[in-house]
Amino acid sequence: MPELSSLLLFLGATFALNVTPGPDMLYVLARASGEGVRAGVVSTLGISTGTLVHLVAVALGLASLLAAVPLAYDVVRYAGAAYLIYLGLRALLTRGPASAARLPRARLGQIYRQGVVTNVLNPKVALFFAAFLPQFADPARGPVLGQLVLLGLLFNISGTTVLLAVAVAAGRAGAHLRDRLGPAGTMRRVTGAIFLLLGLRLAFQRG
């Protein structure tokens, strides 16, 4: 267990990082504003699950592999970018009305899986965990692996809480906009454009 002072510093830094807009927050904003609070919450849960995958990867040394082998990093980065671009194009090219506020359960499951995949295929998350978490672990206070897992879980809880708040706020605002602006296709196109921008950002950002 890290020292209390170190833990408090970690929680403060974690909160500051989680409230800073990034790919995960923009993904939740897109889903919630375009398809309602429920879709935003499910997206958040998918992202939270993806973060747990990265935490396990750090524990197993995958993050070190991505940092040491540029080819492995690029493969994962471009796969994530391609997936986001695919989601954006599909949203932009889909025609016909869609009631985002009345999604069937299977659709929500798909949204959850997309949240997981979107987060897992962003190697920046694993690399961030590998660089950030060890700074707050102290080998003199117990097994480092256990401390890293604890810190990662605290980071995930903080991030999930922030994204849930974003999902509720954006979902309610999005529902209001749909009532005022009309066709659901407009919000779907906005969602598609955001996905495209996320994919291009991930594809062209430098290591």
N, C-alpha and C positions, 0 to 999 in steps of 0.2 A: 504494500500500500504506500503510495507516495506521501510525502509530508503534506500537512494541511495547507501550508503557504503555497507549495508548488501546485497542489490540487486546485486551490482557488484561482491561481494565475492561469492554470490550464482552462478552467471553466470560463473565465473572462475572455481569454483569447478565442476559445471555441465559440462563444456566443457572437463575438465580433465577426468571426469568419462566416458563421452560418447566416447572419443577417445581411451579409454582403451578396448582392445578386450574382448568380453564376448559372451554369447550365441546368443544374437541378431545379433551382428556383424558377427559371424561365420555363422549364418543362411543365412544372406544376401550374404556373400562371396560364400557360397556353391551354392546358387541359381544363382547368377550373373555369376560366373565362369563356371557353368555347363550349363546354359540355356540363357545367354545373359543379356544385360543391362535391357531390358524390364522386365524380370522376377525378376531381382534384385530390380528394382524400385517398382514393385508391392509388393514384399516381404516387402520392407521398409514401404510401406503404410499400410500393414497388421499389422506390428509390431507397427507402430504409433497408429493405432486404438486400439490395445490391451493395449497400455500404457494408453490411455484415459479411458479404462475400469478399470484399476487399480486405476487411479486417482479418479474416481467415487467411487470405493470400499473404498478407504481411507476416502473419505468424509462421507460415510455411516457407517464407523466403521468396515468394514470387515477385514481390516488389523489388527486391534486390536484383533479380534476374532482369526485370524490365529496365532498371537503371543501368545495368552493366552491358546489356545486349541491345544496341539500337534497333536491330531488325525486329526483335520481338516487340519492342515498344511501338514501332511504326505499324506492324501488322494489327495490333489491337486498336491503335488510334484510328487507322483508316477504316477498320471494320466498324467502329463506333460511328464515325462520320458518315459512312455509307448507309448505315441503318437509319440515322436521323434524316438524311436526305431522302431516303425511300419513304419514310413516314410523311415528310413534308410534301413530296410529289403526289403521293396517294391522296392526301387530304385536299390538295389543290385541284386534282384531276377528277375527283369523285363528283358525280352529278346527282341531282335529285334531292328532295327535302329529307332532312334527318332531325329527329326530335332528340336533342342531346340531353334533355331533362328526363327522358324516359328510356334510358338504355337498358337492354336486357342483361341478365346476369352474365352471360357469356362475354358480352362486350366489356363489362367491367373486369372480367378475368383477363381479357386481352390487354386492357389498359394497364393492369397490374404487371403483366409480363413485360410490356413495353417499358415500364418504369424500371424494372429490374435490369433488363438488357441495356437500356440507355445508360444506366449508372455503371454496370459491370464493364461495359466496353469503353469506358473512359479511363485510360491508364493513369491519368493525372491524379485520380482519387487514391489509387494504391501508392503511387509515388509520394503523394502528400502525407499519407499515413506513415510511410517508412521514414520520412524526413521529420515529421512533426511530433509524433507520439514519443519516440525515444528521448526527446529533450526533457520530458517530465517523468521519466522512469529512473529510479535509483536502485542499482543492484544491491546496495547495502540494506535495503528495506524489504527484501524478499525476491522471489523469482521474477525476472524481468518479463517473461512471457505473460504471467498473470497480470502484471501491471499494465502491459500494453493492451491486453484484452479489456481490462477495466476502463482504461482511458478511451479506447475505441468505442466501447458501449456508451460511455458518457457523451462522447462526441455525437454518436448516432442519435441518442435521446434528445440532445439539444437541437440537432438539425431537424429531426422529425417534428419536434414541437413547433419550430419556426415555420416549417413548410405546411403544417396543418393549419396554422393561423393564416398563412398566405392563401391556402386552398379555400378556406371559408370566405375570406374577404374577397378574393378574386371571383369565386363562384357566385356570390351574391351580386357583385357588381356586374358580372357577365350576364346573369339572368335579367338584371334591370336593363342592360344594353340590348339584349335580344328582344325584350318587350317593346323597347323604344324604336329599335332599328328594323325589326321584322325578320327577314329570312335567316334561317340557321346557316345557310350557305355562306353568308358573309363572315360569321364567326369561324366557320370551318376553314375559309381561305386565310383568315388571320392566323389561325393555328398552324396551317401548312407553311405559311411564310416564316413563322417563328422556328419551326422544325428545320426548315432549310437553312436559316441563318445559324442555328446551333450546329448543324452538320458541317457547314462551310467553316465556321469558326474553329471547330475541332480539327478539321482536315488541314487547315493552313496555319494553325498556331505552331510556333516553334518550341521544340523540346524544352 
